[in-house]
């Protein structure tokens, strides 16, 4: 559904009036197109004293053919803006040394281009024995979230990547994603990278098709966000098994045929669904590289008016079905080293939401699955992560009352709703074989929603 207010606020005639009234002006976000460079302009880099991450980050930038700049005054006279600002804060080990953030960003933050990227690299607090160092690294997160709210009006974003010792060489997939327009609606996030052996790091032959030769299954894939996920994984080279309820009719077959994938009609709440799915995978493909749990429903009522059926249906689809499928996939050893499980949670599972006690419970439970299975997947050389969408423009949100829909669109740093492709691009990054260090994360795709941030 189109955002008419966004179009109006950015029009030549009405835009001036909107600005004079102090109303939000949702920026036009740049999104990925084939052949588009990873960074839209030069990347200014810097480091706090003692940082260990700048050199491997610069290697990534050069691999991605980005222009690396170390001079903050470069291009100042002719008004050139930076496509991204990247700062290594891993060496900050006390509150006094947090000033290094100010000294790097203060002179250049206003020179960040529209749809630009600010990325701070930090240490994982779990690695730090010194309480002062751990305190300082926690403070870095507050800085990056605040910067995200300052640059969001220009369609720019800010993130913190907390890198464990031993994960320095596993940053490429994450930096490519966060620097690029694929991450247009992801902002104010802390991405945690854990240590991984060099044998786990896969460098794709073609970064436009990192999933070539891999098999992915996506539930709820007949339409909306699920169809976008399936299309994006197929675009990136995967063979996709598109799964939806038998009642999805021709929509599922059409969606699967469009991407050259396979359609599997399956009610994920059926007790026999997990075995049917793993049998299908074993017989047709022999392995499953990525399992994407997208199927979900809402049955919104305040708790006092909610029926047992409404409670049970939402928990069964959104949470219990995922537990059953994961157990079956792992028990049958269909997913080995390099495997990826990605679940779709929600910001409601983080912050709660009035009238959605059942939905928020189920989506918080999805985060619980990620927490519980992350160590299990690590032992297998695999990963599990979740995405937590905010307001995404779909048929479901289009049916919301106008006033509610408009408020939901504006209460984030980018002042607009996201698109299904924004969720899909984030899942494609998590599904990549080049993302072995991203495990146990919940990444919000919400434009940095202001409630529950």
Buried (B, 14 or more C-beta within 10 A) or exposed (E): EEBEBBEBBBEEEEEEEBEEEEEBBBBEBBBBEEEEBBBBBBBBBBBBEEBBBBEBBBBBBEBBEBBBBEEBEBBEEEEBBBBBBBBBBBBBBEEEBBEBBEEBBEEBBEBBBBBBBBBBBBBBBEBBEEEEBBBBBBBBBEBBBEBBBBBBBBBBBBBBBBBBEBBBBBBBBBBBBBBBBBBBBBBBBBBBBBBBEEEBBBEBEEBEEBBBEBBBBBBBBBBBBBBBBBBBBBBBBBBBBBBBBEEBEEBBBBBBEEBEBBBBBBBBBBEEBBBBBBEBBBEEBEBBBBBBBBBBBBBBBEEEEBEEEBBBBBBBBBBBBBBBBBEBBBEBEBBEEBBBBBBBBBBBBBBBBEBBBBBBBBBBBBBBBBEEBBEEBBEBBBBBBBBBBBBBBBEEBEEBEEEEBBEBBBBBBBBBBBBBBBBBBBBBBBBBBBBBBBBBBBBBBBBBBBBBB
